[in-house]
Amino acid sequence: MYRTFYNDFFNMMFENDGWYRNSLMPSTVYVVSEERIKELEQKKKERTLKSIDTQIEELQAHRKSIEETSPAIEYKEG
């Protein structure tokens, strides 16, 4: 049900310490409430949307600078 979230969570936890998973150290079990999981998923979605908005703004600014330097180019949608 929350497989993607768990994969993201554990990848984030161990991305710099890949040796930990392959060692003989005992596993750690994390108990997380469903409310906390939903809250984290919501925050992740909000960060994703904010990132997309930032990228759109950067692309629009780049497009505007190109249009200003090359006014002879016409763009046709569709």
C-alpha positions as CSV (number, residue, x, y, z in Angstrom):
1,M,0.0,0.0,0.0
2,Y,2.8,2.4,0.9
3,R,5.5,0.6,-0.9
4,T,6.8,3.7,-2.8
5,F,6.9,5.8,0.4
6,Y,8.8,3.1,2.3
7,N,11.3,2.7,-0.6
8,D,11.9,6.4,-0.7
9,F,12.3,6.6,3.1
10,F,14.8,3.8,3.3
11,N,16.7,5.0,0.2
12,M,17.0,8.4,1.9
13,M,18.1,6.9,5.2
14,F,20.9,4.8,3.6
15,E,21.9,6.6,0.4
16,N,25.2,7.6,1.9
17,D,25.7,4.5,4.1
18,G,25.2,1.7,1.6
19,W,27.6,-0.5,3.5
20,Y,25.1,-0.6,6.4
21,R,22.6,-2.8,4.6
22,N,25.2,-5.3,3.6
23,S,26.9,-5.6,7.0
24,L,26.1,-8.1,9.7
25,M,24.6,-5.5,12.0
26,P,21.1,-6.2,13.2
27,S,18.2,-4.6,11.2
28,T,16.4,-1.6,12.6
29,V,12.6,-1.6,12.6
30,Y,10.8,1.7,12.3
31,V,7.2,1.8,13.6
32,V,5.3,4.7,11.9
33,S,1.6,5.5,12.4
34,E,-0.6,5.7,9.4
35,E,-1.3,9.4,10.1
36,R,2.4,10.2,10.1
37,I,2.8,8.4,6.8
38,K,0.0,10.3,5.3
39,E,1.4,13.6,6.6
40,L,4.8,12.8,5.1
41,E,3.3,11.8,1.8
42,Q,1.4,15.2,1.8
43,K,4.6,17.1,2.5
44,K,6.4,15.2,-0.3
45,K,3.6,16.1,-2.7
46,E,3.8,19.8,-1.6
47,R,7.5,19.9,-2.1
48,T,7.1,18.3,-5.6
49,L,4.5,20.9,-6.6
50,K,6.7,23.7,-5.3
51,S,9.7,22.3,-7.3
52,I,7.5,22.1,-10.4
53,D,6.3,25.7,-9.9
54,T,9.9,26.9,-9.5
55,Q,11.0,25.1,-12.7
56,I,8.1,26.6,-14.6
57,E,9.0,30.1,-13.5
58,E,12.7,29.5,-14.5
59,L,11.6,28.2,-17.9
60,Q,9.3,31.2,-18.5
61,A,12.0,33.6,-17.5
62,H,14.4,31.8,-19.9
63,R,11.8,31.9,-22.7
64,K,11.2,35.6,-22.2
65,S,15.0,36.3,-22.4
66,I,15.2,34.4,-25.6
67,E,12.2,36.2,-27.1
68,E,13.8,39.5,-26.2
69,T,17.1,38.7,-27.9
70,S,15.4,37.2,-31.0
71,P,12.2,39.0,-31.8
72,A,12.0,37.7,-35.4
73,I,11.2,34.1,-34.2
74,E,7.5,33.4,-34.0
75,Y,6.1,30.5,-32.0
76,K,2.9,28.7,-33.1
77,E,1.1,26.5,-30.6
78,G,-0.4,23.3,-31.6
